[in-house]
Amino acid sequence: MKTGKLPKILAIYLPQFYENEDNNAWWGEGFTDWVPVKTAEPYFPGHNEPRIPAGGVYYDLSKKETMQRQAALAAAHGIDGFCFYHYYFKDGKKELELPAENLLRWKDIDMPFCFNWASEPWIRSWSRISGNVWAEKYEAGGADAPGGVLAEQAYGARADWERHFAYLLPFFEDARYIKEEGKPVFVFYSPDDIQPLREMTACWRALAEQAGLPGLYLIGARMQAPNDCLDAALIYEPRSSFNRMNRAGRATIRNGVRCFDYRDAWDAALASEPLPGCRTYFCGISGYDDTPRRGRSGECLTDASPQIFRENLTKLIRKSADCGNGYLFLNAWNEWGEGMYLEPDETDGYGYLEAVRDAVADAAAAPASVPDTDCTRATAETVREMTA
């Protein structure tokens, strides 16, 4: 039994809670992700919707006091940093960049962070291409979205990669940016979709060294196979577990909503194996329910509770430590529109945050809580589950 150091816990962070010009144009004046959260409805008995943040505080991420409070909450409950979604599109177009840019200016906020580049195009649900559909229930006409594409993605050539890196560099150089042996950690949410990934990462690594950094630490999520131009892989939950449960016939349709049991999802997540020969990080599941955005075409985890979360997160922390992993990702800090959050709400209060704190303590006190793990082996089935 390996009894390595406990991993740092990084919560995935959604910056979609402030008003901006494109949100207003695409989904209506004043739109943020709070709109689908507030108007969510229950579709079956016991369906936990709508979710209400503690005290009814629908915060604004453009406000400094909001991010100060989030940083304090995370630090007090065993969360070591945030993994910000980074939205960067064709010709350098950016979306939802303000919270990270504000954080870069607000040096007095102690919020360790890194980036997770969600490089999919943003699309309408009726688009003929694949991509990120933000708010299916709130889509309007389409005059503002030729072909159903809201924000086009194209990776360009060296000049484009250099411009992207130049934007990222001030963040990488920030003392709070999460680094592995001095190398900034950067996650590619869908690296298999990036055709020039090898050339781009080689360019970025060279630029990092020219800037005085010792390199970059690049992690690929949802990969079909190890990629030698990246340093590690990330199993993205709950999608990996949903894939496994769908194949096992463990889904139940309730009034149109595809439902999975929370314990089953955790069982599937804990059974995940690393990609062969590749450092592979695991991902915890705080919950899931995307019906606020998708309506009856959504998916939902049922019967979730802070206690189940604590029990299973303890096991996943130990599994990560036994693999020698320095990081464990949690999905998510504040995905309220997908029922995936740790922040306090009116139903469970601070239960999920307290569960993180307690799971860290439990894992530290129980180094033999999981069986031996082969951290370099994965079956073909496991690789398929990590994708999509």
N, C-alpha and C positions, 0 to 999 in steps of 0.2 A: 504493500500500500504506500503510495506516494503521499506525503503530507506537506505539500508546498505551501507557500505563502498565499493568503487569501487574495483573490483578484480585486482590482478596483472596479467599482460598480458605476457604469455609465448609462444614464437614462437618455433615451432618444427623445429629442425635443422638437416640437412643431412650432414654427414662428408665424402661424396663421391667425393671430388674434390682435390685429390692428387694422384700421381702415386704410386702404390705399386706392389709387386711381384704377388699377386693373380690376380689383375686386368689385368696385362700384360699376365698372363698365360691363363686366361679364355676368354678374349675378344680382345686381341691383344696389342702389345707394345704401351705404352703411354696412355692406356685407363683410362679415368675418366668419370664422368657423363657429362662433357663438350662435349664429342665426339658425343653422340646422339643429344645434344642441337645444336651443330654447323651444323649437317647434316640433321636436321629436314626439312620437306617440307610441304607446304600447300596442303590440300586435297580437299578443296572446297572454293568457293569465300568468301573472308572475313576471312579466317582461319589465325589466327595470329601466323604464323610460318615462318621462325625460330625466336626464341626469342634471342635478343642480349643484353648482359649486358651493362650498361651505359659505354660509352667510349671504348667498345670492350674489357673490362678487364676480361679475363677468368682466374680468380685468382687461386692461389695454396694454399690450406688450411694447407700445411706444413710450410708456411711462417708466421712469427710472425706479420709482418705488416698487413697481411690480417685479422687476428683475432682482431688486435687492431682497425682496421677500422670498422669491423663489430660491435664490442662492442660500439664504439663511435656512429655509426649510430643508433643502437638500443636505446641507452640511450637518444639520442636527439629526438627520435620520439615516446616516450611513451611505449616502449617495456621493460618490467622489467627483462626479462631473457630468456634463451634458454633451450629447452628440447631436449637434444642430443639423437639421436638414438644410442643405445648401442647394439652391435652385439657380442654375446658370445655363442659359440657352444659346441658341444660334446668335452669332455676332455679338456676344457678350451681354445679351439681355439678362437681367436679373429679376427675380421675384422674391418677395418676403425677406429681403435682405436687411431691413432696418434694425431688427433686434440685435443681430450679430454686429452690425456696424456701430450701433449705439454702445454695445458692450465693449467694443474696441476702444471707444472714447472714454467710457466710464471705468477708469482703471481702479477705482476704489471698490468696485463690486468684486468680491472674491468668488468667482464662478469659473472653475476650470471647464474647458470646452474643447471640442474638436468638431470637424465637419463630416457630414455624410451626404455625398453628392447624389441626389435623386435626379438622374439625368434623363428621365423619360420626358417626352413631350406632354404638355397639358392639352387635353382634348375634351370635346363634348362626348357624351355617351354614344351618340350616333355616328361618330367619326369612323371611317373605315381603317384607321390605323390604330395600333395599340398605344396605350399611354396612361397617364394619370387623370382619372375622371374625378374632379374635386367634389362636386355637389350635384349629383344626378337629379335630385328632387327640385333643384332650383334653376335648372337650365332654362334660358330664354331663347327665342327665335334662332339666331345664328348669323345675322348680318355681320356681327363682329368676329365671326369665327369661320373664315373660308375653309371649306372642307372639314369643318369641325375641329380645326386646330387652333387653340388659343395661344400657345407658345411653342413655336417650332424648335426642335432640337437638331443640331448639326454640329459635328465635332471639329470640322475645319482642318487646317494644316498648322505648321509650326508657328506662324505668326499668331494664330488664334490661341494656341496652347500657351505661348509666351504671355499673351495678354491676360489669360485666365490666371496663370501663375502669379503675375504681377499683382493681380487683385488679391490673391490668397496670401501673398508673402507677409504683409503687415500682421495678419492674424497668426501665421506660423511663428513670427518673431515675438509675439506677445508672451510674456512670462507665464500667463495662465493657460496658454494653449497646451493641450495634453501631448506629451512626447514620450517616445519609447527610446531610451538611451540617447536622448537629445534630438531624436528624429520626430518631426510632427506626424501625428496619427491622422490619416485621411481615409475615409471609407468610400468605396464606390458601391452604390446601392445596386446597380445592375451592370457590372463590368462586361458581361457577355454581349451587351448591346453596343458597346463602344468599339467600332471597327478599328480605329487606329490606336487601341489601348497600349500596345507595346511601344509604338513610337512616341506617344504622348507621355507615358510614364518615364521613358528614358530621357525625354526632354526635360521633364519636371525634376527628375533626380539630378541632372546636370545643373539646372538652374539653382536648385537648392544648395548644392555645393558651392557654386559661384557666389551665392549670397552669404556664405559662411556657416551654413547649417551642415551637420554631419550626414545629411541625407533625408529621406522621407520613409515613413512606415505606412505602407499601403495595404489596406484590407479590402477584399472583395466579398460582397454579399451575394447570395443566391446564385452561386457559380455552378455550372454543370460539371466542372473538373478543375483540379488545381491549375493555376496559371503562374508560370515562373517569373512573370514580370510583376507579380504582386508578392507581398510578404506573408500574407495570412488570409484565411477565409472567415466568414461569419455566417452561421446558420440563422436565418431570419425567421422569427416567430411572430404571430402564430401560423403564418402561411405554411411553413414546413409541416407542422402538425396537422393542419387542415388537409393537406395533400394525403398524408398517411391515413387519417380517419375517413376521408372520402373513399379511398380504395378499400378500406376495411368495412364499409357500409355503416359507419358510426354516426352518420348525420341524420337528423330528424327534421322534417319540414313542418313548421308550425305557422299556419296562416300565411304561407308563402316564404317565410324566413327560414333559411338553412341554419339549423342549430346544432351545436356541439357541446358536450359536457365539459366543464372546466377541468375536472380531474382527469378526464381522458386526454385533454390537450396537454396537460402537464406530464402525464405518463409518456406521451409520444415525444415531447420535448426532451425529457430525461433519457429516453432511449436513443436519442440522436448520436451518431458516431461522426468523428472528424473526417474530412476528406483525406484520401490516402497520401501520406507523406507530407502533409501540409498543416501547419499550425492553424487550428480551427477554434474560433471563439463561439460560445453559446449565448443564447438569448432567452431571458425570462419573459413570462406572460402575465401582465397585470390584469388583462381582461380583453374582451373584444365585442363590439356591437356597432356595425356601421349602418344600421337602419336610419339614424338621423340624416345620413347623406344619401342612402340608397333606397329607403322605403322598404317595401316588401321583397325587393330583390336583394336585400342585404343578408349578411351572415352574423351570427351571434353566439357567444359562449354563455351558457346558462349555469346557474347555481355556483357562481363565483363567490368567494369570501376571502377576507384578509387572512383567516386561519389557514385555509388551503394554500393560499399564496405563500404564507410564511413557511409552512412545512416543506413545500416543494422548492422554494427558492433556497432554503437551507441546503437541500440536496444538490441543487445546481451549483451553488457556491463551492461546495466540497468537490464536486466533479471537476469544476474549473481549476480548483487548486491542485487536485490530484493530477491533472494534465499539465500543470505548470503554466497555466494561462494567467497572464497579468491583467486581463480585462474580462468582465462579464457585462453584457448589454441587457438593458431592460426596455421592453417596448410596452409602454412609453411613459414619459413624464406627463404629457398634457395633450394626448390625442383624444380630446373630448368627443369629437364628431365620430370617432370609431370606438368609443367606450373603452379606451386604452389609456389609463392615466393613473398616476400615483397621488396627485394633488387631492386635498381633502374635499369631500362632497357632503351633501345633506343626508345621505343614506349611511355611509360608513365612517363619516368623520375623518380622522387622521389614521384610520385603520391600516391602509396599505402602506403609508409611510412608516408607521410604527412596526409593521411587519418586516419591512426592509431592515430597519435597525435591529430588530430581534433576530432575524435570520442570520445576519452577520455575526451576532453574538453566539447564536446556536452553532453555526458552522465552525467558529473558532474553538468552541468547547467540545466539538465532536468530530475530530479529524478522521475517524474511521466510519463515517456515516454512509459511504457508498462503496460498492465493490471496485476492484481494480479496473481501470479503464485503459483500453488500448487507444492512445491518443494519435496514432498515425494510420489507422485502418478505417476504411468505410466501404460498405457494400454499394453496389450499383443502385439499389433501391434507395439507400440513404442519400446518394447524390441527387437522385430525381426529386426527393422530398425537399431538398434545400433550394430548388429552383422554383420559379413561378412567383 
